[in-house]
């Protein structure tokens, strides 16, 4: 049925009136002709009713075309659904969600979320969802697929997983289907365990129980802002002491060493082993060198306390080319193995050992030998030291990852030192007590110790091989395989507990080692804190012992947490809040922040690297000057700026605001 358009009818009436007027005129015949031509051009019927009917037809055609275009636009809009993008990267033992390690999420129901896994770090880490924490890795856990769509292969361009949470959804968790402990909460159903909160209380999410619970506002999970904890910073290119760093690789080939045995009531000591040019101006030849830094035990003020040439080598102007290394935090000893200029010549394979016995004194050996080759530029500077040997020149064992030149198979280079305050006094140099047959690849283990404890562990060294995870018995020095199927990884660390038990972990899995017989028991992923897997990252140690079985840990974003470990069961308890140093949040996005300041770089976990080290200090501990735990002392180097760096921090403002439930 046609519908008359009022405006169109009025127009036709006006045309009809004009036509009649022109028809009666004898002087404007041309106007009548013009009007006729116009109507003819418009293909409009010559009667008024015909014009109206044709107008209705045209209007209907326009309406139909408009409806077609609107439908097409609606279809296109439906095909391009709106979604919230969440950027995912992966590090050992953790998903990094929008820059935060294992971030606890609370997705909004009915909205679409796209977890972008195109970053290469996601390779081998498919992100999945489950109604059980840690998904299929937990007892009874299963993958949750309702409203979930996965596209592509994690680690490749275009890979993502989308989810739309339903309004009546239960608690959801994200996890890695290939590795345990990498995820956290995705959605929290509102489920209050106790009565409604009263004034001064807040609701905090309990991930272990999957519910919200009432808690005092002072112990909520939000980060507590803390003022800048920096006491002092220091940098040097060593030109002030007649040296230069123009040929020194300050990322790959330096070795940072804490020397607690030198500490006094007023000063704490740490330093850096490296090759340096023997003159302040450009040029010169390379010497083996140790730059010694001191930090005031009270104020944290830093000084260059000494610069010690440990080996003069006039025959080369080049740096190390490979540099496996080992050190401890007490004795002043450090060991290195590699393709190194020494003994007046160019690069030769061999090994070196040094004792720094004072601010200007040392003893060392520098041996050229083709027996062992270094596996890489790795090494722990926190080797185990027995309670009675926690002193300058104390007896200690250092272990370096290596492989035999005779068959290119992995082994360890073992160096055993006896007590002496003036001599290296090595009883065994570059021994190879482990025989393997699979590959040259092997990795050292990094140690997190607590020096107040006098209970000694069953093993005093560990190592990762293709053939499994091995340990060195403290009682007789024998090596044995203790985890046959353990993965070959560079992320292993060992934690010494107050009763002599140890925890060994690789970022994904953990075991407790019995002090009495060295037996191992796997720990459930629920025993570990969410951040435990990144206490060691890129050979940087980001956790420090601050009390009996208690550690402070730096995490990305200028934040800190602390946690306790039950020495009998291995169960960990993390502080129920975080401390954030606001000044560190922005600064941590500066490239090389970890190499200059010793704390987490927020740019990318894969940027963490180098050989800096941070250790505790302070004179508050009754056990002695080297046992301080109230402050932090970092030394390291940045190859981009060609400088060595030191920094000190006061830990009290952080530890005092971190609380346990």
Secondary structure, DSSP 8 states (H G I E B T S, - for coil): -----HHHHHHHHHHHHHHHHHHT-SS-HHHHHHHHHHHHHTT--SSHHHHHHHHHHHHHHHHHHHHHHHHHHHHHHHHS---EEEEEEEETTEEEETTEET------TT-EEEEE--SGGGTT--EEEESSTTGGGSTT--EE-TTEEEES-TTSTT-EEEEE--TT---EEEEESSSTT--EEEE----BSSS---TTEEEEEETTTTEEEEEEGGG-SSEEEE---EEEEEEE-SGGGT-B-TT--TTTS-EEEE-GGG--SSEEEEEEEEEEESSSSS---EEEEEEEEEEETTT--EEEEEEEEEE--TT-----S--EEEE-SSSSEEEEEEEEE-TTSSEEEEEEEEEEEETTEEEEEEEE-SSEEE-SS---S-----GGG-STT--EEEEEEEEETTT--EEEEEEEE---SSS--EEEEEE------S-S-EEE-EEE--TT-----SEEEEEEETTEEEEEETTT--EEEEETT----S--EEEE-TTS-EEEE-SS-EEEE-TTT--EEE--GGGS-TTGGGSEETTEE-EEEEETTEEEEEETTTEEEEEEE-TTT--EEE-SSEEEEHHHHHHTTSTTHHHHHSS--SS-GGG--S--EEEEE-S--TT-GGG--SEEEEEEEETTTTEEEEEEEE-HHHHTT----
